[in-house]
Amino acid sequence: MPIGLSYLESDIEAELLYNRLAEEEKPKYFVFQITVPAGAPRDFVIDRVNSEEIKPLNLKNLSEAEIDDEVVINAQIKIKTLVKKFNKGINSIEIANTGTPERVSTRLMVDIEI
């Protein structure tokens, strides 16, 4: 029986939900919306900040919804945990799916004031 890895052909997509940050006076979590193919594993970490490898920081999955052939997942991480790795100004992070045999990731820019 063949193992289905067709989801590896599709990229993982992610975005920081800035509106969640604006809803709270003192937000404690970054919430990301992550989209993966329906058959893909759902284990995510942030393993690079500003193109430098870091010890993987686990994201906690809050919810998921299957839409057509994709799954949209909301996942969070404590702001304090991630900000320790940031430089002043705009930073880039990479979210990787650790449930795949090969590294499948996406890079996004985080533009916040510290």
C-alpha beads as a LAMMPS data file, in Angstrom:
LAMMPS data file: protein, C-alpha beads

114 atoms
113 bonds

1 atom types
1 bond types

-500.0 500.0 xlo xhi
-500.0 500.0 ylo yhi
-500.0 500.0 zlo zhi

Masses

1 110.0

Atoms # bond

1 1 1 0.000 0.000 0.000
2 1 1 1.587 3.334 -1.048
3 1 1 1.990 6.131 1.475
4 1 1 0.248 9.304 0.328
5 1 1 2.647 12.239 0.426
6 1 1 0.953 14.335 -2.235
7 1 1 0.430 17.116 0.304
8 1 1 4.192 17.804 0.175
9 1 1 3.714 19.379 -3.245
10 1 1 1.651 22.171 -1.690
11 1 1 3.139 24.900 0.413
12 1 1 2.140 25.626 3.955
13 1 1 0.758 29.139 4.316
14 1 1 0.597 31.233 7.476
15 1 1 -0.307 34.702 8.590
16 1 1 -0.208 36.526 11.891
17 1 1 -3.704 37.612 12.934
18 1 1 -2.947 41.234 13.762
19 1 1 -6.627 41.881 14.496
20 1 1 -6.376 39.533 17.514
21 1 1 -3.544 41.674 18.880
22 1 1 -5.583 44.847 18.433
23 1 1 -8.579 43.361 20.291
24 1 1 -6.725 43.193 23.610
25 1 1 -5.110 45.976 25.605
26 1 1 -2.208 43.732 26.664
27 1 1 -2.178 40.705 24.367
28 1 1 -0.392 37.607 25.649
29 1 1 -0.405 35.451 22.519
30 1 1 0.426 35.679 18.852
31 1 1 -2.266 33.811 16.928
32 1 1 -1.426 32.487 13.468
33 1 1 -3.743 31.203 10.779
34 1 1 -2.014 28.271 9.096
35 1 1 -3.294 26.567 5.956
36 1 1 -2.139 23.099 4.902
37 1 1 -3.485 20.422 2.568
38 1 1 -6.206 18.271 4.163
39 1 1 -3.977 15.182 4.474
40 1 1 -1.010 16.984 6.048
41 1 1 0.040 16.556 9.680
42 1 1 -0.791 19.419 12.021
43 1 1 2.272 19.797 14.249
44 1 1 3.809 23.272 13.975
45 1 1 6.865 24.999 15.388
46 1 1 8.722 28.235 14.829
47 1 1 12.272 27.103 14.133
48 1 1 13.886 30.136 12.495
49 1 1 13.867 33.818 13.361
50 1 1 15.506 36.276 10.973
51 1 1 16.899 33.310 8.982
52 1 1 18.745 31.916 12.030
53 1 1 17.923 28.457 13.347
54 1 1 16.578 28.426 16.892
55 1 1 15.439 25.698 19.254
56 1 1 11.940 24.878 17.905
57 1 1 9.134 26.710 19.698
58 1 1 5.889 24.721 19.684
59 1 1 2.653 26.291 18.533
60 1 1 -0.550 25.250 20.291
61 1 1 -3.402 24.450 17.901
62 1 1 -6.603 26.214 18.979
63 1 1 -9.024 25.276 16.211
64 1 1 -9.213 23.867 12.721
65 1 1 -11.681 23.915 9.853
66 1 1 -11.574 21.870 6.674
67 1 1 -12.373 23.916 3.592
68 1 1 -12.407 22.028 0.296
69 1 1 -9.061 20.188 0.184
70 1 1 -7.304 22.341 2.806
71 1 1 -7.316 22.688 6.571
72 1 1 -7.199 26.130 8.186
73 1 1 -5.736 26.018 11.684
74 1 1 -5.498 28.750 14.296
75 1 1 -2.412 28.219 16.458
76 1 1 -0.826 30.346 19.158
77 1 1 2.411 30.993 21.001
78 1 1 3.109 33.251 23.978
79 1 1 4.344 36.630 22.819
80 1 1 7.070 36.727 25.497
81 1 1 8.479 33.412 24.288
82 1 1 8.910 34.623 20.716
83 1 1 9.825 38.279 21.336
84 1 1 12.981 37.176 23.187
85 1 1 14.321 36.089 19.779
86 1 1 13.384 39.311 17.932
87 1 1 15.476 42.283 16.858
88 1 1 14.075 45.820 16.909
89 1 1 11.949 46.533 13.864
90 1 1 10.571 44.037 11.369
91 1 1 11.419 40.372 11.942
92 1 1 10.926 37.250 9.879
93 1 1 9.899 33.897 11.308
94 1 1 9.526 30.466 9.777
95 1 1 6.722 28.151 10.754
96 1 1 7.501 24.514 9.995
97 1 1 5.339 21.408 10.059
98 1 1 7.249 18.871 12.165
99 1 1 4.955 15.995 11.253
100 1 1 6.464 15.656 7.773
101 1 1 9.538 13.614 6.792
102 1 1 11.017 16.635 5.007
103 1 1 11.033 20.188 6.333
104 1 1 7.917 21.940 5.039
105 1 1 7.782 25.571 6.104
106 1 1 6.708 29.081 5.308
107 1 1 8.275 32.435 6.113
108 1 1 6.362 35.492 7.210
109 1 1 7.215 38.981 8.335
110 1 1 6.200 40.206 11.785
111 1 1 5.869 43.960 12.012
112 1 1 5.241 44.951 15.630
113 1 1 6.546 47.576 18.037
114 1 1 8.311 46.267 21.116

Bonds

1 1 1 2
2 1 2 3
3 1 3 4
4 1 4 5
5 1 5 6
6 1 6 7
7 1 7 8
8 1 8 9
9 1 9 10
10 1 10 11
11 1 11 12
12 1 12 13
13 1 13 14
14 1 14 15
15 1 15 16
16 1 16 17
17 1 17 18
18 1 18 19
19 1 19 20
20 1 20 21
21 1 21 22
22 1 22 23
23 1 23 24
24 1 24 25
25 1 25 26
26 1 26 27
27 1 27 28
28 1 28 29
29 1 29 30
30 1 30 31
31 1 31 32
32 1 32 33
33 1 33 34
34 1 34 35
35 1 35 36
36 1 36 37
37 1 37 38
38 1 38 39
39 1 39 40
40 1 40 41
41 1 41 42
42 1 42 43
43 1 43 44
44 1 44 45
45 1 45 46
46 1 46 47
47 1 47 48
48 1 48 49
49 1 49 50
50 1 50 51
51 1 51 52
52 1 52 53
53 1 53 54
54 1 54 55
55 1 55 56
56 1 56 57
57 1 57 58
58 1 58 59
59 1 59 60
60 1 60 61
61 1 61 62
62 1 62 63
63 1 63 64
64 1 64 65
65 1 65 66
66 1 66 67
67 1 67 68
68 1 68 69
69 1 69 70
70 1 70 71
71 1 71 72
72 1 72 73
73 1 73 74
74 1 74 75
75 1 75 76
76 1 76 77
77 1 77 78
78 1 78 79
79 1 79 80
80 1 80 81
81 1 81 82
82 1 82 83
83 1 83 84
84 1 84 85
85 1 85 86
86 1 86 87
87 1 87 88
88 1 88 89
89 1 89 90
90 1 90 91
91 1 91 92
92 1 92 93
93 1 93 94
94 1 94 95
95 1 95 96
96 1 96 97
97 1 97 98
98 1 98 99
99 1 99 100
100 1 100 101
101 1 101 102
102 1 102 103
103 1 103 104
104 1 104 105
105 1 105 106
106 1 106 107
107 1 107 108
108 1 108 109
109 1 109 110
110 1 110 111
111 1 111 112
112 1 112 113
113 1 113 114
